[in-house]
């Protein structure tokens, strides 16, 4: 008999253990006794990657807080849970439009009150346009667009239609847009009348020569606020894009056409019309901001689902 040394006997026992299949119970015990990860062990961000610190996470599920699946705030900007609210849309546009309108109106009013250099340019432009730019009948028709008897019914019809549609749709505070439009229209004579009396600007050469109180133009402001507010009231209830563009274009044409009619017929100076447009732009901006307001944060927030 061949006698094996102690080292050879250890090698034979090792080979026998490798060739002998283990039972399922032994395998389960071996798996249950695998070493656990220590709390201070650093993990990589990529799930299942080699060297991530968790080699047994091979099910493909994302980790608890992966960077790529982080809940984002508004407009896709990275954020945290709960999301950080974004900037209120159109707030900058409101502020810039209102500031520009009021600044232009203040500048023109100061020039009229101080008899500044703009009045000389205004007189030259008036001499070019007076009785020449348009036929007399067409100019009279365009000037009549600023009459209260013409512009006010247009605004009332638009306000009534918008209010009925909003009430039928069950919208809360459906009466706010029509009421705000009526307030904006009422502010026109409340602001224009005292300014005309205080500045007492004389009339241009023409049919009203010798009269005073022509800055700003009440007809131009009436047309701008009435037709502009009517278009903005109807705009939310028009779905087709080309109809929306047509509605805004018609309103803008009516507003801009009133000015040349007033100047050509000798009812106002060009600066009177420009000042009224600046004042009307400020009123319409305030109306739009009061009706639509600044969007608020939603009361409930969506929580990302975790698997």
LUMGUDO-731769 format. One record per residue (C-alpha): chain; residue number from 1; residue in three letters; x, y, z. Coordinates in Angstrom, 1 decimal. Layout:
% LUMGUDO-731769
c,k,r,c1,c2,c3
A,NUM,ALA,X,Y,Z
...
//
This chain:
% LUMGUDO-731769
c,k,r,c1,c2,c3
A,1,UNK,0.0,0.0,0.0
A,2,UNK,1.2,3.4,-1.0
A,3,UNK,1.4,5.7,2.0
A,4,UNK,0.5,9.4,1.2
A,5,UNK,2.0,12.3,3.0
A,6,UNK,-0.2,14.7,4.9
A,7,UNK,0.0,17.3,2.1
A,8,UNK,-1.2,14.7,-0.5
A,9,UNK,-4.1,13.6,1.7
A,10,UNK,-5.2,17.3,2.0
A,11,UNK,-5.2,17.7,-1.8
A,12,UNK,-7.2,14.5,-2.3
A,13,UNK,-9.9,15.7,0.2
A,14,UNK,-10.1,19.1,-1.6
A,15,UNK,-10.7,17.4,-4.9
A,16,UNK,-13.4,15.1,-3.5
A,17,UNK,-15.2,18.1,-2.0
A,18,UNK,-15.3,19.9,-5.4
A,19,UNK,-16.7,16.9,-7.2
A,20,UNK,-19.4,16.2,-4.6
A,21,UNK,-22.7,18.2,-5.4
A,22,UNK,-24.0,20.2,-2.5
A,23,UNK,-27.7,19.9,-1.4
A,24,UNK,-30.2,22.8,-1.9
A,25,UNK,-30.3,23.3,1.9
A,26,UNK,-26.6,23.8,2.1
A,27,UNK,-26.7,26.2,-0.8
A,28,UNK,-29.5,28.3,0.8
A,29,UNK,-27.6,28.4,4.0
A,30,UNK,-24.6,29.5,2.2
A,31,UNK,-26.5,32.3,0.4
A,32,UNK,-28.1,33.4,3.6
A,33,UNK,-24.8,33.7,5.3
A,34,UNK,-23.2,35.9,2.6
A,35,UNK,-21.5,39.0,4.2
A,36,UNK,-23.7,42.0,4.3
A,37,UNK,-22.6,45.5,3.2
A,38,UNK,-21.4,47.7,5.9
A,39,UNK,-23.4,51.0,6.5
A,40,UNK,-20.4,53.2,5.6
A,41,UNK,-19.7,51.5,2.2
A,42,UNK,-19.9,53.9,-0.7
A,43,UNK,-22.2,52.9,-3.6
A,44,UNK,-21.9,54.0,-7.2
A,45,UNK,-24.7,55.8,-9.0
A,46,UNK,-25.1,53.3,-11.7
A,47,UNK,-27.2,50.3,-10.8
A,48,UNK,-25.6,46.9,-11.4
A,49,UNK,-22.3,48.4,-12.6
A,50,UNK,-19.1,46.6,-11.8
A,51,UNK,-17.4,47.9,-8.7
A,52,UNK,-20.6,49.6,-7.5
A,53,UNK,-20.3,48.1,-4.1
A,54,UNK,-23.5,46.1,-4.4
A,55,UNK,-22.7,43.1,-6.8
A,56,UNK,-25.9,41.3,-5.8
A,57,UNK,-28.2,44.1,-7.2
A,58,UNK,-28.7,42.4,-10.6
A,59,UNK,-32.5,42.9,-10.9
A,60,UNK,-32.2,46.1,-13.0
A,61,UNK,-34.3,48.1,-10.6
A,62,UNK,-33.2,51.8,-10.0
A,63,UNK,-31.8,52.8,-6.6
A,64,UNK,-33.9,54.7,-4.1
A,65,UNK,-32.9,58.2,-5.2
A,66,UNK,-31.2,57.9,-8.6
A,67,UNK,-30.0,61.2,-10.1
A,68,UNK,-31.6,60.5,-13.5
A,69,UNK,-35.0,59.8,-12.0
A,70,UNK,-35.1,62.8,-9.7
A,71,UNK,-38.5,64.6,-9.7
A,72,UNK,-38.2,67.8,-11.6
A,73,UNK,-39.8,71.1,-11.1
A,74,UNK,-41.7,73.2,-13.7
A,75,UNK,-40.4,73.3,-17.3
A,76,UNK,-38.2,70.3,-16.8
A,77,UNK,-35.7,72.0,-14.5
A,78,UNK,-34.0,69.7,-12.0
A,79,UNK,-35.6,70.0,-8.6
A,80,UNK,-36.3,68.1,-5.4
A,81,UNK,-39.5,66.7,-3.9
A,82,UNK,-41.7,68.7,-3.5
A,83,UNK,-40.9,70.6,-6.7
A,84,UNK,-39.6,74.2,-6.6
A,85,UNK,-42.2,76.5,-8.2
A,86,UNK,-41.2,78.1,-11.4
A,87,UNK,-41.4,81.8,-12.2
A,88,UNK,-45.0,83.1,-12.9
A,89,UNK,-45.4,83.2,-16.6
A,90,UNK,-45.9,86.5,-18.3
A,91,UNK,-45.1,88.5,-15.2
A,92,UNK,-42.1,90.2,-16.9
A,93,UNK,-44.2,90.9,-19.9
A,94,UNK,-46.9,92.5,-17.8
A,95,UNK,-44.4,94.7,-16.0
A,96,UNK,-42.6,95.7,-19.1
A,97,UNK,-45.7,96.6,-21.1
A,98,UNK,-47.3,98.5,-18.2
A,99,UNK,-44.0,100.4,-17.5
A,100,UNK,-43.5,101.3,-21.2
A,101,UNK,-47.1,102.5,-21.7
A,102,UNK,-47.1,104.7,-18.6
A,103,UNK,-43.6,106.0,-19.4
A,104,UNK,-44.6,107.0,-22.9
A,105,UNK,-47.9,108.6,-21.7
A,106,UNK,-46.0,110.5,-19.0
A,107,UNK,-43.4,111.8,-21.5
A,108,UNK,-46.1,112.9,-24.0
A,109,UNK,-48.1,114.6,-21.3
A,110,UNK,-45.1,116.4,-20.0
A,111,UNK,-44.3,117.7,-23.5
A,112,UNK,-47.8,119.0,-23.9
A,113,UNK,-47.9,120.7,-20.5
A,114,UNK,-44.4,122.2,-21.0
A,115,UNK,-44.8,123.1,-24.7
A,116,UNK,-41.7,121.0,-25.5
A,117,UNK,-39.9,120.2,-28.7
A,118,UNK,-42.3,117.4,-29.6
A,119,UNK,-45.1,119.9,-30.2
A,120,UNK,-43.2,121.5,-33.1
A,121,UNK,-42.8,118.0,-34.7
A,122,UNK,-46.4,117.4,-34.0
A,123,UNK,-47.5,120.6,-35.8
A,124,UNK,-45.4,119.7,-38.9
A,125,UNK,-46.9,116.2,-39.1
A,126,UNK,-50.4,117.6,-38.7
A,127,UNK,-49.9,120.0,-41.6
A,128,UNK,-48.9,117.0,-43.8
A,129,UNK,-51.9,114.9,-42.9
A,130,UNK,-54.6,117.5,-42.4
A,131,UNK,-57.1,117.0,-45.3
A,132,UNK,-54.7,115.2,-47.5
A,133,UNK,-53.9,111.7,-46.4
A,134,UNK,-57.4,110.3,-46.8
A,135,UNK,-60.6,111.2,-48.6
A,136,UNK,-62.9,113.3,-46.4
A,137,UNK,-65.7,110.8,-46.2
A,138,UNK,-63.4,107.9,-45.4
A,139,UNK,-61.7,110.0,-42.7
A,140,UNK,-65.0,110.9,-41.2
A,141,UNK,-66.0,107.2,-41.1
A,142,UNK,-62.8,106.2,-39.4
A,143,UNK,-63.1,109.0,-36.9
A,144,UNK,-66.7,107.8,-36.0
A,145,UNK,-65.2,104.5,-34.9
A,146,UNK,-64.2,106.3,-31.7
A,147,UNK,-67.7,107.5,-30.9
A,148,UNK,-69.2,106.0,-27.8
A,149,UNK,-72.4,105.1,-29.7
A,150,UNK,-70.3,102.8,-32.0
A,151,UNK,-67.7,101.4,-29.8
A,152,UNK,-69.7,100.7,-26.6
A,153,UNK,-72.2,98.3,-28.2
A,154,UNK,-69.3,96.2,-29.6
A,155,UNK,-67.9,95.9,-26.1
A,156,UNK,-71.2,95.1,-24.5
A,157,UNK,-72.0,92.3,-27.0
A,158,UNK,-68.5,90.8,-26.5
A,159,UNK,-68.9,91.0,-22.7
A,160,UNK,-72.3,89.4,-22.7
A,161,UNK,-71.2,86.6,-24.9
A,162,UNK,-68.1,85.9,-22.9
A,163,UNK,-70.0,86.0,-19.6
A,164,UNK,-72.7,83.6,-20.9
A,165,UNK,-70.1,81.1,-22.2
A,166,UNK,-68.1,81.2,-18.9
A,167,UNK,-71.3,80.8,-16.8
A,168,UNK,-72.4,77.9,-19.0
A,169,UNK,-69.0,76.2,-18.6
A,170,UNK,-69.3,76.5,-14.8
A,171,UNK,-66.3,78.7,-14.4
A,172,UNK,-65.9,80.3,-11.0
A,173,UNK,-66.1,84.1,-11.0
A,174,UNK,-67.4,84.1,-14.5
A,175,UNK,-68.6,87.7,-14.1
A,176,UNK,-65.1,89.1,-13.4
A,177,UNK,-63.9,89.6,-17.1
A,178,UNK,-67.1,91.5,-18.2
A,179,UNK,-67.1,93.6,-15.1
A,180,UNK,-63.4,94.4,-15.4
A,181,UNK,-64.0,95.4,-19.1
A,182,UNK,-66.8,97.7,-18.0
A,183,UNK,-64.5,99.3,-15.3
A,184,UNK,-61.8,99.8,-17.9
A,185,UNK,-64.2,101.5,-20.2
A,186,UNK,-65.5,103.7,-17.4
A,187,UNK,-62.0,104.8,-16.6
A,188,UNK,-61.6,106.4,-20.0
A,189,UNK,-63.8,109.4,-19.4
A,190,UNK,-62.8,109.5,-15.8
A,191,UNK,-59.1,110.0,-16.8
A,192,UNK,-59.4,111.8,-20.1
A,193,UNK,-61.8,114.5,-19.0
A,194,UNK,-59.8,115.9,-16.2
A,195,UNK,-56.6,115.8,-18.2
A,196,UNK,-58.2,117.7,-21.1
A,197,UNK,-59.4,120.3,-18.7
A,198,UNK,-56.1,120.7,-16.9
A,199,UNK,-53.9,120.8,-20.0
A,200,UNK,-56.3,122.9,-22.2
A,201,UNK,-54.5,122.1,-25.4
A,202,UNK,-55.9,124.1,-28.3
A,203,UNK,-57.5,122.3,-31.3
A,204,UNK,-55.6,121.9,-34.5
A,205,UNK,-56.4,124.1,-37.5
A,206,UNK,-59.7,122.8,-39.0
A,207,UNK,-63.3,122.5,-38.1
A,208,UNK,-62.8,122.9,-34.4
A,209,UNK,-60.2,125.8,-34.5
A,210,UNK,-60.4,128.0,-31.4
A,211,UNK,-61.6,125.3,-28.9
A,212,UNK,-59.4,123.8,-26.2
A,213,UNK,-59.0,120.6,-24.3
A,214,UNK,-57.8,118.1,-26.9
A,215,UNK,-55.1,116.1,-25.2
A,216,UNK,-55.5,113.2,-24.9
A,217,UNK,-58.1,112.1,-27.5
A,218,UNK,-61.2,110.7,-26.0
A,219,UNK,-62.3,109.1,-29.3
A,220,UNK,-59.0,107.3,-29.7
A,221,UNK,-59.0,106.0,-26.1
A,222,UNK,-62.6,104.9,-26.4
A,223,UNK,-61.9,102.9,-29.6
A,224,UNK,-58.7,101.3,-28.2
A,225,UNK,-60.2,100.2,-24.9
A,226,UNK,-63.5,99.0,-26.4
A,227,UNK,-62.2,97.1,-29.4
A,228,UNK,-59.2,95.8,-27.5
A,229,UNK,-61.1,94.6,-24.5
A,230,UNK,-63.8,93.0,-26.8
A,231,UNK,-61.1,91.0,-28.7
A,232,UNK,-59.5,89.9,-25.4
A,233,UNK,-62.9,88.8,-24.0
A,234,UNK,-63.7,86.7,-27.1
A,235,UNK,-60.2,85.2,-27.5
A,236,UNK,-60.5,82.3,-25.0
A,237,UNK,-63.6,81.0,-26.8
A,238,UNK,-62.0,80.8,-30.2
A,239,UNK,-60.3,77.5,-30.9
A,240,UNK,-59.0,77.9,-34.5
A,241,UNK,-55.6,79.6,-34.6
A,242,UNK,-56.4,81.5,-37.8
A,243,UNK,-59.7,82.8,-36.3
A,244,UNK,-57.8,84.0,-33.3
A,245,UNK,-55.3,85.8,-35.5
A,246,UNK,-58.1,87.3,-37.5
A,247,UNK,-59.9,88.5,-34.4
A,248,UNK,-56.8,90.3,-33.1
A,249,UNK,-56.0,91.7,-36.5
A,250,UNK,-59.5,93.2,-36.9
A,251,UNK,-59.3,94.8,-33.5
A,252,UNK,-55.9,96.2,-34.1
A,253,UNK,-57.0,97.6,-37.5
A,254,UNK,-60.0,99.3,-36.0
A,255,UNK,-57.9,100.9,-33.2
A,256,UNK,-55.2,102.1,-35.6
A,257,UNK,-57.6,103.3,-38.2
A,258,UNK,-59.4,105.7,-35.8
A,259,UNK,-56.3,107.8,-35.3
A,260,UNK,-55.7,108.9,-38.9
A,261,UNK,-59.4,109.7,-39.3
A,262,UNK,-59.3,112.0,-36.3
A,263,UNK,-56.1,113.7,-37.5
A,264,UNK,-57.1,114.1,-41.2
A,265,UNK,-60.5,115.5,-40.2
A,266,UNK,-58.8,118.1,-37.9
A,267,UNK,-60.4,116.7,-34.7
A,268,UNK,-57.1,116.0,-32.9
A,269,UNK,-53.3,116.5,-33.2
A,270,UNK,-51.2,113.4,-33.9
A,271,UNK,-49.8,113.6,-30.4
A,272,UNK,-53.3,113.5,-28.9
A,273,UNK,-53.9,110.2,-30.5
A,274,UNK,-50.5,108.8,-29.6
A,275,UNK,-51.0,109.7,-25.9
A,276,UNK,-54.5,108.1,-25.9
A,277,UNK,-53.0,104.9,-27.3
A,278,UNK,-50.4,104.8,-24.6
A,279,UNK,-53.0,105.3,-21.9
A,280,UNK,-55.2,102.7,-23.4
A,281,UNK,-52.4,100.2,-23.6
A,282,UNK,-51.8,100.6,-19.8
A,283,UNK,-55.6,100.2,-19.1
A,284,UNK,-55.8,97.0,-21.2
A,285,UNK,-52.7,95.6,-19.5
A,286,UNK,-54.2,96.2,-16.1
A,287,UNK,-57.5,94.7,-17.2
A,288,UNK,-55.7,91.5,-18.5
A,289,UNK,-53.7,91.2,-15.3
A,290,UNK,-56.7,91.7,-13.1
A,291,UNK,-58.8,89.1,-15.1
A,292,UNK,-56.1,86.4,-15.5
A,293,UNK,-53.9,87.2,-12.6
A,294,UNK,-50.6,85.6,-11.8
A,295,UNK,-50.7,81.8,-11.9
A,296,UNK,-50.5,80.2,-8.5
A,297,UNK,-48.9,77.1,-7.4
A,298,UNK,-51.2,74.0,-7.6
A,299,UNK,-52.6,72.9,-4.3
A,300,UNK,-51.6,69.2,-4.8
A,301,UNK,-48.3,68.0,-6.2
A,302,UNK,-47.6,64.9,-8.1
A,303,UNK,-45.3,62.5,-6.2
A,304,UNK,-43.1,60.3,-8.4
A,305,UNK,-44.0,56.6,-8.3
A,306,UNK,-41.3,54.3,-6.9
A,307,UNK,-41.2,50.6,-7.8
//
